[in-house]
Amino acid sequence: MTEEKPKIGRPPVLSCAERTCQILRAAEQVFVCHGYSGTTMDRIACAAGMSKRTLYQHFPDKLAVLQGILRAYDAGPLMESLTDPDPPGSAREILHRSLVEILRFLLCPAQVALTRLAVSEATAAPEVARLFYDNAMGGLSAAFTRRIAGLAAQGRIRCSDAD
């Protein structure tokens, strides 16, 4: 059996998108482990295995890094199913399916960790809680409200106020 020797020299060149993904994966672990206030750009750069200079080429500050993480966990596919103007099934089935999809998204381990981060930092860093709400909860809530309003407009359910 031959043992592979570690490569010497510069690490392989990553594309901008690959480097951004590497930063976000590392930063997520740092945020979850140290909280928002305990996270520094130094810690993120170290966890990502790159220089602070490289990190700053991709993100101006740690709030922008957190925003990138939250956007990576957006509810894109879920939002598509919630905004389908004519979903199949009865009103009960549509609402049930919508709520199950929302719960799957909210209860995935990464989303739970980010929720804990936002809640724990809400007092000390309200911008983190606002960013989390705007990127995760606000969109889901608005989409579900529109789903209820759409079913009411079609006469499939009775609802005087979708909010």
Solvent accessible surface area in square Angstrom, and as a share of the most:
residue,aa,sasa,rsa
1,M,241,1.07
2,T,132,0.77
3,E,160,0.72
4,E,167,0.75
5,K,178,0.75
6,P,116,0.73
7,K,196,0.83
8,I,174,0.88
9,G,64,0.61
10,R,226,0.82
11,P,108,0.68
12,P,108,0.68
13,V,137,0.78
14,L,54,0.27
15,S,58,0.37
16,C,92,0.55
17,A,70,0.54
18,E,91,0.41
19,R,62,0.23
20,T,38,0.22
21,C,67,0.40
22,Q,49,0.22
23,I,0,0.00
24,L,25,0.13
25,R,154,0.56
26,A,13,0.10
27,A,0,0.00
28,E,21,0.09
29,Q,118,0.52
30,V,11,0.07
31,F,0,0.00
32,V,70,0.40
33,C,98,0.59
34,H,78,0.35
35,G,14,0.14
36,Y,18,0.07
37,S,82,0.53
38,G,25,0.24
39,T,1,0.01
40,T,64,0.37
41,M,17,0.08
42,D,82,0.42
43,R,103,0.37
44,I,0,0.00
45,A,4,0.03
46,C,107,0.64
47,A,56,0.44
48,A,5,0.04
49,G,66,0.63
50,M,32,0.14
51,S,60,0.39
52,K,83,0.35
53,R,185,0.68
54,T,29,0.17
55,L,0,0.00
56,Y,101,0.38
57,Q,126,0.56
58,H,43,0.19
59,F,20,0.09
60,P,99,0.62
61,D,67,0.35
62,K,45,0.19
63,L,57,0.28
64,A,24,0.18
65,V,0,0.00
66,L,1,0.01
67,Q,51,0.23
68,G,14,0.14
69,I,3,0.01
70,L,9,0.04
71,R,142,0.52
72,A,70,0.54
73,Y,64,0.24
74,D,79,0.41
75,A,10,0.08
76,G,24,0.23
77,P,108,0.68
78,L,17,0.08
79,M,48,0.22
80,E,128,0.58
81,S,45,0.29
82,L,3,0.02
83,T,70,0.41
84,D,52,0.27
85,P,112,0.70
86,D,106,0.55
87,P,12,0.07
88,P,99,0.62
89,G,37,0.36
90,S,56,0.36
91,A,15,0.11
92,R,201,0.73
93,E,93,0.42
94,I,2,0.01
95,L,41,0.20
96,H,121,0.54
97,R,93,0.34
98,S,6,0.04
99,L,83,0.42
100,V,47,0.27
101,E,41,0.18
102,I,19,0.10
103,L,95,0.47
104,R,168,0.61
105,F,30,0.13
106,L,44,0.22
107,L,121,0.60
108,C,43,0.26
109,P,119,0.75
110,A,21,0.16
111,Q,2,0.01
112,V,39,0.23
113,A,23,0.18
114,L,2,0.01
115,T,44,0.25
116,R,171,0.62
117,L,10,0.05
118,A,5,0.04
119,V,107,0.62
120,S,83,0.53
121,E,15,0.07
122,A,39,0.30
123,T,133,0.77
124,A,82,0.64
125,A,8,0.06
126,P,82,0.52
127,E,79,0.36
128,V,1,0.01
129,A,31,0.24
130,R,147,0.53
131,L,24,0.12
132,F,14,0.06
133,Y,98,0.37
134,D,80,0.42
135,N,41,0.21
136,A,7,0.06
137,M,47,0.21
138,G,16,0.16
139,G,27,0.26
140,L,7,0.03
141,S,59,0.38
142,A,43,0.33
143,A,0,0.00
144,F,39,0.16
145,T,31,0.18
146,R,130,0.47
147,R,19,0.07
148,I,33,0.17
149,A,44,0.34
150,G,30,0.29
151,L,3,0.02
152,A,28,0.22
153,A,94,0.73
154,Q,91,0.40
155,G,63,0.60
156,R,88,0.32
157,I,41,0.21
158,R,240,0.88
159,C,50,0.30
160,S,126,0.81
161,D,99,0.51
162,A,25,0.19
163,D,148,0.77
